[in-house]
Amino acid sequence: MFKRQYSKIVFLLFIAGAINYLDRAAFSVAMPYIKAHLGLNPVEIGFILSSFFFGYALFNFVGGYLSDRYGPGKVFAIAMVSWSLFCGLTGVAFNYVILFIIRVLFGMSEGPMGTTVNKTVSNWVPLSKRVRAVGIANAGNPLGGAIAGPIVGLIAVMWSWRISFFIMMCLGFIWTFFWLKAFTDHPRDNPHASKTEVEEYENSILDQASHDSEAQTLPLKEYLKKPMILATAMAFFAINYILYFFLTWFPSYLSMSRGLNIQQLSIASSIPWIIGSIGMALGGVACDILYKKTNNLILSRKAILVVALILSSLCLIFSAYVQSLVGAVVMMALGIFFMYLAAAAPWALVADNVSSRNVGSVGGFIHLIANTAGVIAPILTGFIVQYTGNFIAAFILTGVIGVIGALCVALFVRVSPLMESAEKSPT
């Protein structure tokens, strides 16, 4: 099935992403039950939905540093075991405070995933195929979100919403077993890697050294001052604001504004995730195709990011005024499709312009900025719903933030003279 060991690694990353978002989305799908059990109002729901991201945003940066220092293999295994454990404990929370604490710890445990995936791909996949590999690996995220609704809905009806979190805990433990059997930090250390893969890895080290010189090897603090890095972080913030608004509040929106029960909302909420998984898989492919046509790395990433993010934002703004349930789900599905189409580009911009020794740390910084959206979006949406009585302003605000993120990239992401000369030089 897999001709290359790195294909197995990317497949495991795909499954990890599915488990990751299955765990996250399940909580939002179960929120109508949790709301009734604990007697929560919209503001309290917003804080509970944000609690995950208090720990998650901080540990994005910590995870990037740890994967640079200790290697992605150990970091990923520890993270998966930890977040699976806290996912299981979610099912035994009996009051607001305990649930809040468990979700913060759950978020801390999941924090290293994004940057560790990127580090793994950088270590294993040839430079020319990395954007596509990241897109495929991350396509597991919306797939996990898609299956969360039906799984939690079915288990909640048959047994209890609490049981679903124990089942997801076991899935994480099983994945870790296969990860430890298949993965090493580099192909040269892996007994299952072919001679060709090892040779490609050695050649990629030379390519990366050349790429690092083109990307300007600078101290970490200098990268964090560059307008292009900050603009990329803002675009990623906008992408995540859209994502986390949808992830945390869309099931409750279907319940509160559209009157759906748990069985109905579990199906309706899964549709945008399914469409989104297609967008995620196509995002990296679109960047690669545009690069082949333009021979311009920055332009290929920038164009996909700006256009897709603006289209996603417009879909969300239109969602605020759609009257029918079908129309709302369709517009949200298109918004998530375009959001995920843009999602691979920020990482590609970092990988193209940051030296390999700092890519984990810089990526962690960008994930830290981006994932503060996970803290802000659920809380702010909760206040909006509490004090307006509907979701219209929340949809519009989310779309406006997306447009701002796209404009940041359009205005501040530029081809540096060094990169421009490298792209124009004959190969």
C-alpha positions as CSV (number, residue, x, y, z in Angstrom):
1,M,0.0,0.0,0.0
2,F,2.8,2.4,0.9
3,K,5.9,2.3,-1.3
4,R,7.8,4.8,0.9
5,Q,8.2,4.8,4.6
6,Y,7.5,8.6,4.6
7,S,4.1,7.8,3.1
8,K,3.4,5.7,6.2
9,I,4.5,8.5,8.4
10,V,2.2,11.0,6.6
11,F,-0.7,8.5,6.9
12,L,-0.1,8.3,10.7
13,L,0.0,12.1,10.8
14,F,-3.3,12.1,8.9
15,I,-4.9,9.7,11.5
16,A,-3.4,11.7,14.4
17,G,-5.1,14.8,12.9
18,A,-8.4,13.0,12.7
19,I,-8.1,11.9,16.3
20,N,-7.1,15.4,17.3
21,Y,-10.2,17.0,15.8
22,L,-12.5,14.2,16.8
23,D,-11.5,14.9,20.4
24,R,-12.1,18.6,20.0
25,A,-15.3,18.6,17.9
26,A,-16.9,16.0,20.1
27,F,-16.9,18.4,23.0
28,S,-18.8,21.0,20.9
29,V,-21.3,18.4,19.7
30,A,-21.9,17.3,23.2
31,M,-22.3,20.9,24.5
32,P,-26.2,20.8,24.4
33,Y,-26.0,17.9,26.9
34,I,-23.3,19.6,28.9
35,K,-25.2,22.9,29.0
36,A,-28.3,21.1,30.3
37,H,-26.4,19.0,32.8
38,L,-24.4,22.0,34.3
39,G,-27.0,24.7,33.7
40,L,-24.7,27.0,31.6
41,N,-25.6,30.3,29.9
42,P,-24.0,31.5,26.6
43,V,-21.2,33.4,28.3
44,E,-20.3,30.4,30.5
45,I,-20.4,28.2,27.4
46,G,-18.0,30.6,25.7
47,F,-15.5,30.4,28.5
48,I,-15.7,26.6,28.7
49,L,-15.2,26.4,24.9
50,S,-12.2,28.8,25.2
51,S,-10.6,27.0,28.1
52,F,-9.0,24.4,25.8
53,F,-7.1,27.2,24.0
54,F,-5.7,28.9,27.1
55,G,-3.3,25.9,27.3
56,Y,-3.2,25.1,23.6
57,A,-1.9,28.5,22.4
58,L,0.9,28.6,24.9
59,F,2.1,25.1,24.2
60,N,2.1,25.6,20.4
61,F,5.3,27.6,21.0
62,V,6.6,25.3,23.7
63,G,5.9,22.3,21.4
64,G,7.9,23.9,18.5
65,Y,10.9,24.4,20.8
66,L,10.7,20.9,22.2
67,S,10.5,19.3,18.7
68,D,13.5,21.3,17.6
69,R,15.4,20.2,20.8
70,Y,14.3,16.6,21.4
71,G,12.9,15.5,18.1
72,P,9.3,15.2,17.0
73,G,8.9,11.4,17.7
74,K,9.1,11.6,21.5
75,V,7.2,14.9,21.7
76,F,4.3,13.6,19.6
77,A,4.0,10.4,21.5
78,I,3.9,12.1,24.9
79,A,1.4,14.7,23.6
80,M,-0.9,12.1,22.2
81,V,-0.9,10.0,25.4
82,S,-1.5,13.1,27.5
83,W,-4.3,14.6,25.5
84,S,-6.0,11.2,25.2
85,L,-5.9,10.9,29.0
86,F,-7.5,14.3,29.5
87,C,-10.0,13.6,26.8
88,G,-11.1,10.6,28.9
89,L,-11.3,12.7,32.0
90,T,-13.6,15.1,30.3
91,G,-16.3,12.4,30.6
92,V,-16.1,12.4,34.4
93,A,-16.2,16.2,35.0
94,F,-19.0,16.9,37.4
95,N,-19.0,20.7,37.7
96,Y,-18.0,23.9,35.9
97,V,-14.6,24.4,37.6
98,I,-13.4,20.8,37.2
99,L,-14.4,20.8,33.5
100,F,-12.6,24.1,32.9
101,I,-9.4,22.8,34.5
102,I,-9.5,19.5,32.5
103,R,-10.0,21.4,29.2
104,V,-7.1,23.7,29.9
105,L,-4.8,20.7,30.5
106,F,-6.3,19.0,27.5
107,G,-5.3,22.0,25.4
108,M,-1.8,22.1,26.8
109,S,-1.4,18.5,25.8
110,E,-2.6,19.1,22.2
111,G,-0.5,22.2,21.8
112,P,2.6,20.6,20.4
113,M,0.8,18.9,17.5
114,G,0.8,21.6,14.8
115,T,4.5,22.4,14.9
116,T,5.5,18.8,15.5
117,V,3.6,17.8,12.4
118,N,5.6,20.4,10.5
119,K,8.9,19.3,12.0
120,T,8.1,15.7,11.1
121,V,7.4,16.6,7.5
122,S,10.5,18.7,7.3
123,N,12.6,15.8,8.6
124,W,11.1,13.1,6.3
125,V,9.6,14.5,3.1
126,P,11.7,15.8,0.2
127,L,11.6,19.6,-0.1
128,S,9.6,19.5,-3.4
129,K,6.8,17.5,-1.8
130,R,6.5,19.1,1.6
131,V,3.5,21.4,1.0
132,R,1.5,18.6,-0.4
133,A,2.5,16.3,2.5
134,V,1.4,18.9,5.0
135,G,-1.9,19.4,3.2
136,I,-2.5,15.6,3.2
137,A,-1.5,15.2,6.9
138,N,-3.7,18.1,8.0
139,A,-6.7,16.8,5.9
140,G,-7.2,14.4,8.8
141,N,-8.3,17.4,10.9
142,P,-11.7,18.1,9.2
143,L,-12.2,14.4,8.8
144,G,-12.1,14.0,12.5
145,G,-14.5,16.9,12.9
146,A,-16.8,15.3,10.4
147,I,-17.1,12.0,12.2
148,A,-17.4,13.6,15.6
149,G,-21.0,14.5,15.2
150,P,-22.3,11.1,14.1
151,I,-20.2,9.3,16.7
152,V,-21.1,11.5,19.6
153,G,-24.7,11.7,18.6
154,L,-25.0,7.9,18.3
155,I,-23.2,7.1,21.5
156,A,-25.2,9.8,23.4
157,V,-28.5,8.4,22.2
158,M,-27.5,4.7,22.9
159,W,-25.6,5.2,26.2
160,S,-24.3,8.6,27.3
161,W,-22.2,11.5,26.0
162,R,-19.6,10.7,28.6
163,I,-18.9,7.3,27.1
164,S,-17.8,8.9,23.9
165,F,-14.8,10.6,25.6
166,F,-13.6,7.2,27.0
167,I,-13.7,5.7,23.5
168,M,-11.7,8.5,22.0
169,M,-9.1,8.1,24.8
170,C,-8.6,4.5,23.7
171,L,-8.1,5.5,20.1
172,G,-5.3,7.8,21.1
173,F,-3.5,5.1,23.0
174,I,-3.8,2.7,20.1
175,W,-2.3,5.3,17.7
176,T,0.7,5.9,20.0
177,F,1.5,2.2,19.8
178,F,1.8,2.2,16.0
179,W,3.6,5.6,16.0
180,L,6.4,4.3,18.3
181,K,6.7,1.2,16.1
182,A,7.0,3.1,12.8
183,F,8.6,6.4,13.5
184,T,12.2,7.7,14.0
185,D,13.2,11.3,13.8
186,H,15.1,10.8,10.6
187,P,15.0,8.2,7.7
188,R,18.7,7.3,8.3
189,D,17.7,5.9,11.7
190,N,14.7,3.9,10.5
191,P,15.1,0.2,9.6
192,H,12.1,0.3,7.4
193,A,13.3,3.3,5.3
194,S,14.5,2.3,1.8
195,K,18.0,3.2,0.5
196,T,16.4,5.6,-1.9
197,E,14.6,7.4,1.0
198,V,17.9,7.7,3.0
199,E,19.7,9.1,-0.1
200,E,16.8,11.6,-0.7
201,Y,17.1,12.6,3.0
202,E,20.9,13.1,2.6
203,N,20.3,15.1,-0.5
204,S,17.6,17.1,1.2
205,I,20.1,18.1,3.9
206,L,22.2,19.7,1.1
207,D,19.1,21.3,-0.4
208,Q,18.0,22.6,3.0
209,A,21.5,24.1,3.6
210,S,21.1,25.9,0.3
211,H,17.6,26.9,1.2
212,D,18.7,28.1,4.6
213,S,21.2,30.5,3.0
214,E,18.4,31.7,0.7
215,A,16.0,32.0,3.6
216,Q,18.5,34.1,5.6
217,T,19.7,32.4,8.7
218,L,19.0,34.9,11.5
219,P,18.6,34.8,15.3
220,L,15.1,33.8,16.3
221,K,14.2,37.3,17.7
222,E,15.0,38.8,14.3
223,Y,12.6,36.5,12.5
224,L,9.9,37.5,14.9
225,K,10.3,41.2,14.0
226,K,10.0,40.6,10.2
227,P,6.7,42.1,8.7
228,M,6.3,39.0,6.6
229,I,6.3,36.7,9.6
230,L,3.9,39.0,11.5
231,A,1.6,39.3,8.5
232,T,1.6,35.5,8.1
233,A,0.8,35.1,11.8
234,M,-2.2,37.5,11.4
235,A,-3.5,35.6,8.4
236,F,-3.2,32.4,10.4
237,F,-5.0,34.1,13.3
238,A,-7.8,34.9,10.9
239,I,-8.0,31.4,9.5
240,N,-8.1,30.0,13.1
241,Y,-10.8,32.5,14.2
242,I,-13.0,31.2,11.4
243,L,-12.1,27.6,12.3
244,Y,-12.7,28.0,16.0
245,F,-15.9,30.0,15.6
246,F,-17.2,27.0,13.6
247,L,-15.6,24.3,15.7
248,T,-16.9,25.6,19.0
249,W,-20.2,27.3,18.3
250,F,-21.7,25.8,15.1
251,P,-23.4,22.8,16.8
252,S,-24.8,25.2,19.5
253,Y,-26.0,27.6,16.7
254,L,-27.8,24.7,15.0
255,S,-29.4,23.8,18.4
256,M,-30.2,27.3,19.7
257,S,-31.1,29.2,16.4
258,R,-32.3,26.3,14.2
259,G,-33.9,24.1,16.8
260,L,-32.1,20.9,15.9
261,N,-31.9,18.0,18.3
262,I,-28.6,16.1,18.9
263,Q,-29.3,13.5,16.1
264,Q,-30.1,16.2,13.6
265,L,-27.2,18.6,14.5
266,S,-24.7,15.7,14.6
267,I,-25.4,15.1,10.9
268,A,-25.7,18.8,9.8
269,S,-22.6,19.9,11.6
270,S,-20.5,17.1,9.9
271,I,-21.2,18.4,6.3
272,P,-18.9,21.4,6.4
273,W,-16.1,19.2,7.9
274,I,-16.4,16.8,5.0
275,I,-16.2,19.6,2.4
276,G,-13.4,21.2,4.4
277,S,-11.3,18.0,4.2
278,I,-11.4,18.3,0.4
279,G,-10.2,21.9,0.7
280,M,-7.4,21.0,3.0
281,A,-6.1,18.2,0.7
282,L,-6.4,20.5,-2.4
283,G,-4.7,23.5,-0.7
284,G,-1.2,22.1,-0.9
285,V,-1.8,20.7,-4.4
286,A,-3.0,24.1,-5.6
287,C,0.2,25.8,-4.2
288,D,2.4,23.3,-5.9
289,I,0.6,23.7,-9.3
290,L,0.7,27.5,-9.1
291,Y,4.4,27.3,-8.2
292,K,5.1,25.1,-11.3
293,K,3.3,27.7,-13.5
294,T,4.9,30.8,-12.0
295,N,8.3,29.5,-10.6
296,N,7.6,31.9,-7.7
297,L,7.4,30.3,-4.3
298,I,6.0,33.4,-2.4
299,L,3.5,34.3,-5.1
300,S,2.1,30.8,-5.3
301,R,1.5,30.6,-1.5
302,K,0.3,34.2,-1.2
303,A,-2.2,34.0,-4.1
304,I,-3.9,30.9,-2.7
305,L,-3.9,32.3,0.8
306,V,-5.4,35.7,-0.1
307,V,-8.0,34.6,-2.6
308,A,-9.2,31.6,-0.5
309,L,-9.4,33.5,2.7
310,I,-11.4,36.3,1.2
311,L,-13.9,33.8,-0.4
312,S,-14.2,32.1,3.0
313,S,-14.9,35.4,4.7
314,L,-17.6,36.4,2.2
315,C,-19.4,33.0,2.7
316,L,-19.5,33.6,6.4
317,I,-20.9,37.1,6.0
318,F,-23.6,35.8,3.7
319,S,-24.4,33.0,6.3
320,A,-25.6,35.7,8.6
321,Y,-28.5,36.6,6.3
322,V,-29.5,33.1,5.0
323,Q,-33.0,32.2,6.1
324,S,-33.1,28.5,5.5
325,L,-31.3,25.7,7.3
326,V,-30.0,24.2,4.1
327,G,-28.7,27.6,2.9
328,A,-26.9,28.2,6.2
329,V,-25.2,24.8,6.1
330,V,-24.2,25.2,2.4
331,M,-22.7,28.6,3.0
332,M,-20.9,27.4,6.1
333,A,-19.6,24.4,4.2
334,L,-18.2,26.7,1.4
335,G,-16.7,29.0,4.0
336,I,-14.9,26.0,5.7
337,F,-13.8,24.7,2.3
338,F,-12.1,27.9,1.3
339,M,-10.7,28.4,4.8
340,Y,-9.0,25.0,4.7
341,L,-7.9,25.7,1.1
342,A,-5.9,28.6,2.5
343,A,-4.7,26.7,5.6
344,A,-1.5,25.1,4.2
345,A,-0.1,28.3,2.8
346,P,1.0,30.0,6.1
347,W,3.2,27.0,7.0
348,A,4.6,27.0,3.5
349,L,5.5,30.7,3.7
350,V,7.4,29.9,7.0
351,A,9.1,26.9,5.6
352,D,10.2,28.8,2.5
353,N,11.7,31.8,4.4
354,V,13.0,30.5,7.7
355,S,16.1,28.4,8.2
356,S,15.6,24.8,9.3
357,R,17.2,25.3,12.7
358,N,14.5,27.9,13.6
359,V,11.5,26.6,11.6
360,G,10.0,24.8,14.7
361,S,10.4,27.8,17.0
362,V,9.2,30.4,14.4
363,G,6.3,28.1,13.5
364,G,5.5,27.7,17.2
365,F,5.4,31.5,17.6
366,I,3.0,31.8,14.6
367,H,0.9,29.0,16.1
368,L,0.9,30.9,19.4
369,I,-0.4,34.1,17.8
370,A,-2.8,32.2,15.6
371,N,-4.3,30.1,18.4
372,T,-5.1,33.0,20.6
373,A,-8.1,33.1,18.2
374,G,-9.2,30.0,20.0
375,V,-9.3,31.9,23.3
376,I,-11.0,35.0,21.8
377,A,-13.6,33.6,19.3
378,P,-15.6,31.4,21.7
379,I,-15.7,34.0,24.5
380,L,-16.5,36.9,22.2
381,T,-19.2,34.9,20.4
382,G,-20.7,33.9,23.8
383,F,-21.0,37.6,24.8
384,I,-22.5,38.5,21.4
385,V,-25.1,35.8,21.6
386,Q,-25.9,36.6,25.3
387,Y,-26.5,40.3,24.6
388,T,-28.0,40.3,21.1
389,G,-30.0,37.1,21.3
390,N,-28.7,35.8,18.0
391,F,-25.6,34.9,16.0
392,I,-25.8,37.5,13.1
393,A,-23.1,39.9,14.5
394,A,-20.9,36.9,15.3
395,F,-21.0,35.6,11.7
396,I,-20.3,39.1,10.3
397,L,-17.4,39.8,12.8
398,T,-15.8,36.4,11.8
399,G,-16.0,37.3,8.1
400,V,-14.5,40.8,8.7
401,I,-11.5,39.3,10.6
402,G,-10.9,37.0,7.7
403,V,-10.7,39.9,5.3
404,I,-8.3,41.7,7.5
405,G,-6.0,38.6,7.6
406,A,-6.1,38.4,3.8
407,L,-5.2,42.1,3.5
408,C,-2.2,41.7,5.9
409,V,-0.7,39.1,3.5
410,A,-1.6,41.0,0.4
411,L,0.2,44.2,1.7
412,F,3.1,42.9,3.7
413,V,4.2,39.5,2.3
414,R,6.8,40.3,-0.3
415,V,9.5,38.4,-2.2
416,S,12.9,39.3,-0.6
417,P,15.7,40.2,-3.1
418,L,17.6,37.1,-2.0
419,M,14.6,34.8,-2.6
420,E,13.8,36.5,-5.9
421,S,17.4,36.0,-7.2
422,A,17.3,32.4,-6.1
423,E,14.0,31.7,-7.9
424,K,15.3,33.3,-11.1
425,S,18.6,31.5,-11.2
426,P,18.8,28.5,-13.5
427,T,18.6,25.0,-11.9
